[in-house]
């Protein structure tokens, strides 16, 4: 049976790059290695941070420690050609508005989407996970720049809220909680939202969305109560 485009997608969507008490990508290293498998080279997209050279150097050191070679797209002569030749793409965290704006400026959204739909691996952490969704409307960042639109890669059918935080019962802060803000999103949008707590990630293989990591996710759908989902659970029935 031929795979559909949705079935061909291979994704690892990580809530955060650094977990308290550990180093850069330490908490996700096992899942990254498992997802990459026999792949040797990874193409890094550092556009979410201002200092791209420093960011690429940090990511390169971490991936080399895991046994992989990492090339940064900002150092490539022809970005689109580099995407076409990539075996895997990793988009790191930072400011989601800056990231999306740069992807639009360089006209890279469609080339990346085409490669992922063809079956190469996509790894996204924090902002890199958020841009895998249909839009970036559920990011936590300040809009420090203005992309042409909030529409992003659309590799998944649901929204992501990375670094999802539960209300602190001891806090005196009277502003909206993360849950309240997501419910506000759902008042005007029907797309489900997956709140990924830090330490949580989603692995997508053959059309199956499997929750991985150390913490639960919280899934929000219009007209339903939020649902807690533990690692090891498939979430396909909750994101349709």
ChimeraX commands (.cxc) that place a marker at each C-alpha (Angstrom):
marker #1 position 0.00,0.00,0.00 radius 0.5
marker #1 position 1.34,3.45,-0.90 radius 0.5
marker #1 position 1.87,5.86,1.98 radius 0.5
marker #1 position -0.12,9.06,1.98 radius 0.5
marker #1 position 1.72,12.34,2.50 radius 0.5
marker #1 position 0.48,12.43,6.10 radius 0.5
marker #1 position 1.77,8.90,6.70 radius 0.5
marker #1 position 5.18,9.76,5.24 radius 0.5
marker #1 position 5.87,12.56,7.71 radius 0.5
marker #1 position 8.46,11.84,10.38 radius 0.5
marker #1 position 8.49,14.40,13.19 radius 0.5
marker #1 position 9.92,14.89,16.66 radius 0.5
marker #1 position 8.36,17.94,18.31 radius 0.5
marker #1 position 10.05,18.90,21.59 radius 0.5
marker #1 position 8.60,21.39,24.05 radius 0.5
marker #1 position 11.91,22.81,25.27 radius 0.5
marker #1 position 15.60,22.72,24.43 radius 0.5
marker #1 position 16.87,22.71,28.01 radius 0.5
marker #1 position 15.24,21.02,30.99 radius 0.5
marker #1 position 15.96,22.27,34.51 radius 0.5
marker #1 position 18.94,20.43,35.96 radius 0.5
marker #1 position 20.34,19.25,32.62 radius 0.5
marker #1 position 22.18,20.61,29.59 radius 0.5
marker #1 position 21.13,21.58,26.09 radius 0.5
marker #1 position 18.91,18.83,24.60 radius 0.5
marker #1 position 20.08,16.32,27.23 radius 0.5
marker #1 position 16.52,15.32,28.14 radius 0.5
marker #1 position 15.68,14.67,24.47 radius 0.5
marker #1 position 18.95,13.04,23.39 radius 0.5
marker #1 position 17.60,9.47,23.49 radius 0.5
marker #1 position 14.58,10.35,21.35 radius 0.5
marker #1 position 16.71,12.37,18.92 radius 0.5
marker #1 position 19.10,9.46,18.44 radius 0.5
marker #1 position 16.20,7.04,17.97 radius 0.5
marker #1 position 14.50,9.31,15.43 radius 0.5
marker #1 position 17.68,9.93,13.44 radius 0.5
marker #1 position 18.69,6.27,13.37 radius 0.5
marker #1 position 21.20,5.77,10.56 radius 0.5
marker #1 position 21.05,9.40,9.40 radius 0.5
marker #1 position 24.48,11.03,9.75 radius 0.5
marker #1 position 23.96,14.72,8.87 radius 0.5
marker #1 position 21.44,17.19,10.21 radius 0.5
marker #1 position 20.57,20.58,8.73 radius 0.5
marker #1 position 20.08,23.18,11.47 radius 0.5
marker #1 position 17.87,26.28,11.17 radius 0.5
marker #1 position 19.01,28.87,13.77 radius 0.5
marker #1 position 16.73,31.76,12.77 radius 0.5
marker #1 position 14.88,32.01,16.10 radius 0.5
marker #1 position 17.92,33.60,17.79 radius 0.5
marker #1 position 19.83,36.73,16.79 radius 0.5
marker #1 position 23.37,35.30,17.11 radius 0.5
marker #1 position 23.15,32.52,14.55 radius 0.5
marker #1 position 26.85,31.65,14.65 radius 0.5
marker #1 position 26.82,31.06,18.40 radius 0.5
marker #1 position 23.57,29.13,18.21 radius 0.5
marker #1 position 24.86,26.90,15.43 radius 0.5
marker #1 position 28.06,26.26,17.38 radius 0.5
marker #1 position 26.05,25.19,20.43 radius 0.5
marker #1 position 23.84,22.87,18.40 radius 0.5
marker #1 position 26.81,21.44,16.49 radius 0.5
marker #1 position 28.63,20.50,19.69 radius 0.5
marker #1 position 25.55,18.75,21.07 radius 0.5
marker #1 position 24.82,16.80,17.90 radius 0.5
marker #1 position 28.46,15.82,17.49 radius 0.5
marker #1 position 28.35,14.47,21.05 radius 0.5
marker #1 position 25.42,12.30,19.95 radius 0.5
marker #1 position 27.37,11.08,16.91 radius 0.5
marker #1 position 25.92,13.31,14.17 radius 0.5
marker #1 position 27.27,16.02,11.88 radius 0.5
marker #1 position 25.37,19.31,11.91 radius 0.5
marker #1 position 25.38,21.98,9.18 radius 0.5
marker #1 position 23.69,25.33,9.68 radius 0.5
marker #1 position 21.54,26.69,6.88 radius 0.5
marker #1 position 22.64,30.27,7.54 radius 0.5
marker #1 position 26.15,29.28,6.46 radius 0.5
marker #1 position 24.99,27.62,3.23 radius 0.5
marker #1 position 25.49,29.35,-0.09 radius 0.5
marker #1 position 22.16,28.16,-1.49 radius 0.5
marker #1 position 19.60,27.59,1.26 radius 0.5
marker #1 position 16.95,25.97,-0.95 radius 0.5
marker #1 position 19.44,23.58,-2.53 radius 0.5
marker #1 position 20.71,22.67,0.94 radius 0.5
marker #1 position 17.14,21.86,2.03 radius 0.5
marker #1 position 16.63,19.71,-1.06 radius 0.5
marker #1 position 19.73,17.69,-0.17 radius 0.5
marker #1 position 19.09,17.42,3.58 radius 0.5
marker #1 position 18.55,14.07,5.30 radius 0.5
marker #1 position 17.01,15.69,8.38 radius 0.5
marker #1 position 16.07,19.22,9.45 radius 0.5
marker #1 position 16.29,20.58,13.00 radius 0.5
marker #1 position 14.72,23.96,13.81 radius 0.5
marker #1 position 15.75,25.28,17.21 radius 0.5
marker #1 position 13.99,27.44,19.75 radius 0.5
marker #1 position 14.01,31.15,20.42 radius 0.5
marker #1 position 11.52,33.78,19.30 radius 0.5
marker #1 position 8.80,32.25,17.13 radius 0.5
marker #1 position 7.92,35.53,15.37 radius 0.5
marker #1 position 11.56,36.10,14.39 radius 0.5
marker #1 position 11.83,32.50,13.17 radius 0.5
marker #1 position 8.70,32.61,11.04 radius 0.5
marker #1 position 9.51,36.04,9.64 radius 0.5
marker #1 position 12.93,34.85,8.50 radius 0.5
marker #1 position 11.48,31.71,6.91 radius 0.5
marker #1 position 9.14,33.97,4.92 radius 0.5
marker #1 position 11.91,36.41,3.98 radius 0.5
marker #1 position 14.03,33.58,2.59 radius 0.5
marker #1 position 11.03,31.81,1.02 radius 0.5
marker #1 position 11.86,28.55,2.81 radius 0.5
marker #1 position 8.48,27.41,4.14 radius 0.5
marker #1 position 7.42,25.54,1.00 radius 0.5
marker #1 position 10.82,23.89,0.38 radius 0.5
marker #1 position 10.90,22.62,3.98 radius 0.5
marker #1 position 7.28,21.44,3.84 radius 0.5
marker #1 position 7.89,19.56,0.60 radius 0.5
marker #1 position 10.91,17.74,2.02 radius 0.5
marker #1 position 9.08,16.73,5.19 radius 0.5
marker #1 position 6.08,15.53,3.18 radius 0.5
marker #1 position 8.53,13.46,1.13 radius 0.5
marker #1 position 9.59,11.67,4.31 radius 0.5
marker #1 position 12.77,13.24,5.68 radius 0.5
marker #1 position 12.93,13.73,9.45 radius 0.5
marker #1 position 11.86,17.03,11.05 radius 0.5
marker #1 position 12.98,17.87,14.58 radius 0.5
marker #1 position 11.61,21.02,16.17 radius 0.5
marker #1 position 12.32,22.32,19.64 radius 0.5
marker #1 position 10.26,25.07,21.33 radius 0.5
marker #1 position 9.73,27.65,18.54 radius 0.5
marker #1 position 10.78,24.96,16.09 radius 0.5
marker #1 position 7.94,22.78,17.36 radius 0.5
marker #1 position 5.45,25.64,17.28 radius 0.5
marker #1 position 6.10,26.42,13.59 radius 0.5
marker #1 position 5.24,22.81,12.71 radius 0.5
marker #1 position 1.61,23.69,13.47 radius 0.5
marker #1 position -0.84,25.38,11.06 radius 0.5
marker #1 position -0.14,28.76,12.69 radius 0.5
marker #1 position 1.98,30.28,15.47 radius 0.5
marker #1 position -1.09,31.77,17.19 radius 0.5
marker #1 position -0.48,29.71,20.35 radius 0.5
marker #1 position 3.15,30.70,20.91 radius 0.5
marker #1 position 4.17,32.43,24.15 radius 0.5
marker #1 position 6.56,34.95,22.58 radius 0.5
marker #1 position 6.40,38.70,22.12 radius 0.5
marker #1 position 5.94,39.75,18.47 radius 0.5
marker #1 position 9.35,41.46,18.24 radius 0.5
marker #1 position 9.01,41.40,14.44 radius 0.5
marker #1 position 5.96,41.09,12.21 radius 0.5
marker #1 position 5.87,38.15,9.79 radius 0.5
marker #1 position 3.61,38.51,6.73 radius 0.5
marker #1 position 1.13,36.08,8.28 radius 0.5
marker #1 position 0.87,33.76,11.29 radius 0.5
marker #1 position 0.53,30.74,8.97 radius 0.5
marker #1 position 3.45,28.39,9.46 radius 0.5
marker #1 position 4.62,25.00,8.15 radius 0.5
marker #1 position 1.37,23.11,8.72 radius 0.5
marker #1 position 3.08,19.75,9.21 radius 0.5
marker #1 position 0.46,18.81,11.81 radius 0.5
marker #1 position -3.26,19.55,12.06 radius 0.5
marker #1 position -3.22,20.93,15.63 radius 0.5
marker #1 position -1.64,23.84,17.45 radius 0.5
marker #1 position 1.23,23.58,19.93 radius 0.5
marker #1 position 1.77,25.57,23.08 radius 0.5
marker #1 position 5.36,24.84,24.11 radius 0.5
marker #1 position 6.57,25.25,27.71 radius 0.5
marker #1 position 2.99,24.81,28.92 radius 0.5
marker #1 position 2.66,25.97,32.54 radius 0.5
marker #1 position 0.07,24.97,35.10 radius 0.5
marker #1 position -1.36,27.67,37.38 radius 0.5
marker #1 position 0.67,28.24,40.55 radius 0.5
marker #1 position -1.77,28.04,43.50 radius 0.5
marker #1 position 0.63,30.13,45.61 radius 0.5
marker #1 position 1.02,32.93,43.09 radius 0.5
marker #1 position -0.55,36.36,43.68 radius 0.5
marker #1 position -0.41,37.16,39.96 radius 0.5
marker #1 position -3.89,38.07,38.73 radius 0.5
marker #1 position -3.29,37.88,34.98 radius 0.5
marker #1 position -4.49,35.14,32.66 radius 0.5
marker #1 position -3.10,31.66,33.12 radius 0.5
marker #1 position -1.81,29.70,30.14 radius 0.5
marker #1 position -5.01,27.64,30.21 radius 0.5
marker #1 position -7.16,30.77,30.10 radius 0.5
marker #1 position -5.24,32.09,27.10 radius 0.5
marker #1 position -5.66,28.81,25.23 radius 0.5
marker #1 position -9.40,28.84,25.96 radius 0.5
marker #1 position -9.46,32.38,24.53 radius 0.5
marker #1 position -7.81,31.04,21.38 radius 0.5
marker #1 position -10.51,28.36,21.13 radius 0.5
marker #1 position -13.25,30.98,21.41 radius 0.5
marker #1 position -12.23,32.19,17.93 radius 0.5
marker #1 position -10.53,29.10,16.48 radius 0.5
marker #1 position -11.55,25.44,16.26 radius 0.5
marker #1 position -8.07,23.90,15.96 radius 0.5
marker #1 position -7.13,21.72,18.97 radius 0.5
marker #1 position -4.16,22.83,21.07 radius 0.5
marker #1 position -1.61,20.51,22.64 radius 0.5
marker #1 position 0.03,22.06,25.68 radius 0.5
marker #1 position 3.48,20.47,25.94 radius 0.5
marker #1 position 4.93,20.81,29.41 radius 0.5
marker #1 position 8.70,21.06,29.62 radius 0.5
marker #1 position 10.19,17.60,29.21 radius 0.5
marker #1 position 7.36,16.53,26.89 radius 0.5
marker #1 position 7.54,15.78,23.14 radius 0.5
marker #1 position 5.54,14.24,20.31 radius 0.5
marker #1 position 6.93,11.60,17.93 radius 0.5
marker #1 position 5.10,11.22,14.61 radius 0.5
marker #1 position 5.67,8.10,12.51 radius 0.5
marker #1 position 3.37,6.54,9.89 radius 0.5
marker #1 position 0.55,8.91,10.80 radius 0.5
marker #1 position 0.64,8.01,14.52 radius 0.5
marker #1 position 1.20,10.77,17.10 radius 0.5
marker #1 position 2.85,9.35,20.22 radius 0.5
marker #1 position 3.53,11.35,23.35 radius 0.5
marker #1 position 7.06,10.88,24.66 radius 0.5
marker #1 position 9.24,12.34,27.39 radius 0.5
marker #1 position 9.02,12.82,31.14 radius 0.5
marker #1 position 5.85,14.89,31.63 radius 0.5
marker #1 position 2.18,14.89,30.66 radius 0.5
marker #1 position 0.66,16.96,27.90 radius 0.5
marker #1 position -2.64,18.82,28.27 radius 0.5
marker #1 position -4.93,18.81,25.24 radius 0.5
marker #1 position -7.55,21.48,24.65 radius 0.5
marker #1 position -10.51,21.20,22.26 radius 0.5
marker #1 position -13.40,23.56,21.73 radius 0.5
marker #1 position -16.48,22.32,23.58 radius 0.5
marker #1 position -14.60,19.75,25.68 radius 0.5
marker #1 position -12.83,19.76,29.01 radius 0.5
marker #1 position -9.01,19.67,28.77 radius 0.5
marker #1 position -7.52,16.17,28.80 radius 0.5
marker #1 position -4.34,15.05,30.57 radius 0.5
marker #1 position -2.25,12.64,28.50 radius 0.5
marker #1 position 0.68,10.61,29.83 radius 0.5
marker #1 position 3.88,9.71,27.96 radius 0.5
marker #1 position 3.47,6.52,25.95 radius 0.5
marker #1 position -0.04,7.49,24.83 radius 0.5
marker #1 position -1.13,8.02,21.23 radius 0.5
marker #1 position -3.11,11.23,20.86 radius 0.5
marker #1 position -4.64,10.76,17.41 radius 0.5
marker #1 position -8.21,10.56,18.69 radius 0.5
marker #1 position -7.77,13.88,20.55 radius 0.5
marker #1 position -6.31,16.01,17.77 radius 0.5
marker #1 position -8.66,15.24,14.88 radius 0.5
marker link #1:1,2 radius 0.2
marker link #1:2,3 radius 0.2
marker link #1:3,4 radius 0.2
marker link #1:4,5 radius 0.2
marker link #1:5,6 radius 0.2
marker link #1:6,7 radius 0.2
marker link #1:7,8 radius 0.2
marker link #1:8,9 radius 0.2
marker link #1:9,10 radius 0.2
marker link #1:10,11 radius 0.2
marker link #1:11,12 radius 0.2
marker link #1:12,13 radius 0.2
marker link #1:13,14 radius 0.2
marker link #1:14,15 radius 0.2
marker link #1:15,16 radius 0.2
marker link #1:16,17 radius 0.2
marker link #1:17,18 radius 0.2
marker link #1:18,19 radius 0.2
marker link #1:19,20 radius 0.2
marker link #1:20,21 radius 0.2
marker link #1:21,22 radius 0.2
marker link #1:22,23 radius 0.2
marker link #1:23,24 radius 0.2
marker link #1:24,25 radius 0.2
marker link #1:25,26 radius 0.2
marker link #1:26,27 radius 0.2
marker link #1:27,28 radius 0.2
marker link #1:28,29 radius 0.2
marker link #1:29,30 radius 0.2
marker link #1:30,31 radius 0.2
marker link #1:31,32 radius 0.2
marker link #1:32,33 radius 0.2
marker link #1:33,34 radius 0.2
marker link #1:34,35 radius 0.2
marker link #1:35,36 radius 0.2
marker link #1:36,37 radius 0.2
marker link #1:37,38 radius 0.2
marker link #1:38,39 radius 0.2
marker link #1:39,40 radius 0.2
marker link #1:40,41 radius 0.2
marker link #1:41,42 radius 0.2
marker link #1:42,43 radius 0.2
marker link #1:43,44 radius 0.2
marker link #1:44,45 radius 0.2
marker link #1:45,46 radius 0.2
marker link #1:46,47 radius 0.2
marker link #1:47,48 radius 0.2
marker link #1:48,49 radius 0.2
marker link #1:49,50 radius 0.2
marker link #1:50,51 radius 0.2
marker link #1:51,52 radius 0.2
marker link #1:52,53 radius 0.2
marker link #1:53,54 radius 0.2
marker link #1:54,55 radius 0.2
marker link #1:55,56 radius 0.2
marker link #1:56,57 radius 0.2
marker link #1:57,58 radius 0.2
marker link #1:58,59 radius 0.2
marker link #1:59,60 radius 0.2
marker link #1:60,61 radius 0.2
marker link #1:61,62 radius 0.2
marker link #1:62,63 radius 0.2
marker link #1:63,64 radius 0.2
marker link #1:64,65 radius 0.2
marker link #1:65,66 radius 0.2
marker link #1:66,67 radius 0.2
marker link #1:67,68 radius 0.2
marker link #1:68,69 radius 0.2
marker link #1:69,70 radius 0.2
marker link #1:70,71 radius 0.2
marker link #1:71,72 radius 0.2
marker link #1:72,73 radius 0.2
marker link #1:73,74 radius 0.2
marker link #1:74,75 radius 0.2
marker link #1:75,76 radius 0.2
marker link #1:76,77 radius 0.2
marker link #1:77,78 radius 0.2
marker link #1:78,79 radius 0.2
marker link #1:79,80 radius 0.2
marker link #1:80,81 radius 0.2
marker link #1:81,82 radius 0.2
marker link #1:82,83 radius 0.2
marker link #1:83,84 radius 0.2
marker link #1:84,85 radius 0.2
marker link #1:85,86 radius 0.2
marker link #1:86,87 radius 0.2
marker link #1:87,88 radius 0.2
marker link #1:88,89 radius 0.2
marker link #1:89,90 radius 0.2
marker link #1:90,91 radius 0.2
marker link #1:91,92 radius 0.2
marker link #1:92,93 radius 0.2
marker link #1:93,94 radius 0.2
marker link #1:94,95 radius 0.2
marker link #1:95,96 radius 0.2
marker link #1:96,97 radius 0.2
marker link #1:97,98 radius 0.2
marker link #1:98,99 radius 0.2
marker link #1:99,100 radius 0.2
marker link #1:100,101 radius 0.2
marker link #1:101,102 radius 0.2
marker link #1:102,103 radius 0.2
marker link #1:103,104 radius 0.2
marker link #1:104,105 radius 0.2
marker link #1:105,106 radius 0.2
marker link #1:106,107 radius 0.2
marker link #1:107,108 radius 0.2
marker link #1:108,109 radius 0.2
marker link #1:109,110 radius 0.2
marker link #1:110,111 radius 0.2
marker link #1:111,112 radius 0.2
marker link #1:112,113 radius 0.2
marker link #1:113,114 radius 0.2
marker link #1:114,115 radius 0.2
marker link #1:115,116 radius 0.2
marker link #1:116,117 radius 0.2
marker link #1:117,118 radius 0.2
marker link #1:118,119 radius 0.2
marker link #1:119,120 radius 0.2
marker link #1:120,121 radius 0.2
marker link #1:121,122 radius 0.2
marker link #1:122,123 radius 0.2
marker link #1:123,124 radius 0.2
marker link #1:124,125 radius 0.2
marker link #1:125,126 radius 0.2
marker link #1:126,127 radius 0.2
marker link #1:127,128 radius 0.2
marker link #1:128,129 radius 0.2
marker link #1:129,130 radius 0.2
marker link #1:130,131 radius 0.2
marker link #1:131,132 radius 0.2
marker link #1:132,133 radius 0.2
marker link #1:133,134 radius 0.2
marker link #1:134,135 radius 0.2
marker link #1:135,136 radius 0.2
marker link #1:136,137 radius 0.2
marker link #1:137,138 radius 0.2
marker link #1:138,139 radius 0.2
marker link #1:139,140 radius 0.2
marker link #1:140,141 radius 0.2
marker link #1:141,142 radius 0.2
marker link #1:142,143 radius 0.2
marker link #1:143,144 radius 0.2
marker link #1:144,145 radius 0.2
marker link #1:145,146 radius 0.2
marker link #1:146,147 radius 0.2
marker link #1:147,148 radius 0.2
marker link #1:148,149 radius 0.2
marker link #1:149,150 radius 0.2
marker link #1:150,151 radius 0.2
marker link #1:151,152 radius 0.2
marker link #1:152,153 radius 0.2
marker link #1:153,154 radius 0.2
marker link #1:154,155 radius 0.2
marker link #1:155,156 radius 0.2
marker link #1:156,157 radius 0.2
marker link #1:157,158 radius 0.2
marker link #1:158,159 radius 0.2
marker link #1:159,160 radius 0.2
marker link #1:160,161 radius 0.2
marker link #1:161,162 radius 0.2
marker link #1:162,163 radius 0.2
marker link #1:163,164 radius 0.2
marker link #1:164,165 radius 0.2
marker link #1:165,166 radius 0.2
marker link #1:166,167 radius 0.2
marker link #1:167,168 radius 0.2
marker link #1:168,169 radius 0.2
marker link #1:169,170 radius 0.2
marker link #1:170,171 radius 0.2
marker link #1:171,172 radius 0.2
marker link #1:172,173 radius 0.2
marker link #1:173,174 radius 0.2
marker link #1:174,175 radius 0.2
marker link #1:175,176 radius 0.2
marker link #1:176,177 radius 0.2
marker link #1:177,178 radius 0.2
marker link #1:178,179 radius 0.2
marker link #1:179,180 radius 0.2
marker link #1:180,181 radius 0.2
marker link #1:181,182 radius 0.2
marker link #1:182,183 radius 0.2
marker link #1:183,184 radius 0.2
marker link #1:184,185 radius 0.2
marker link #1:185,186 radius 0.2
marker link #1:186,187 radius 0.2
marker link #1:187,188 radius 0.2
marker link #1:188,189 radius 0.2
marker link #1:189,190 radius 0.2
marker link #1:190,191 radius 0.2
marker link #1:191,192 radius 0.2
marker link #1:192,193 radius 0.2
marker link #1:193,194 radius 0.2
marker link #1:194,195 radius 0.2
marker link #1:195,196 radius 0.2
marker link #1:196,197 radius 0.2
marker link #1:197,198 radius 0.2
marker link #1:198,199 radius 0.2
marker link #1:199,200 radius 0.2
marker link #1:200,201 radius 0.2
marker link #1:201,202 radius 0.2
marker link #1:202,203 radius 0.2
marker link #1:203,204 radius 0.2
marker link #1:204,205 radius 0.2
marker link #1:205,206 radius 0.2
marker link #1:206,207 radius 0.2
marker link #1:207,208 radius 0.2
marker link #1:208,209 radius 0.2
marker link #1:209,210 radius 0.2
marker link #1:210,211 radius 0.2
marker link #1:211,212 radius 0.2
marker link #1:212,213 radius 0.2
marker link #1:213,214 radius 0.2
marker link #1:214,215 radius 0.2
marker link #1:215,216 radius 0.2
marker link #1:216,217 radius 0.2
marker link #1:217,218 radius 0.2
marker link #1:218,219 radius 0.2
marker link #1:219,220 radius 0.2
marker link #1:220,221 radius 0.2
marker link #1:221,222 radius 0.2
marker link #1:222,223 radius 0.2
marker link #1:223,224 radius 0.2
marker link #1:224,225 radius 0.2
marker link #1:225,226 radius 0.2
marker link #1:226,227 radius 0.2
marker link #1:227,228 radius 0.2
marker link #1:228,229 radius 0.2
marker link #1:229,230 radius 0.2
marker link #1:230,231 radius 0.2
marker link #1:231,232 radius 0.2
marker link #1:232,233 radius 0.2
marker link #1:233,234 radius 0.2
marker link #1:234,235 radius 0.2
marker link #1:235,236 radius 0.2
marker link #1:236,237 radius 0.2
marker link #1:237,238 radius 0.2
marker link #1:238,239 radius 0.2
marker link #1:239,240 radius 0.2
view
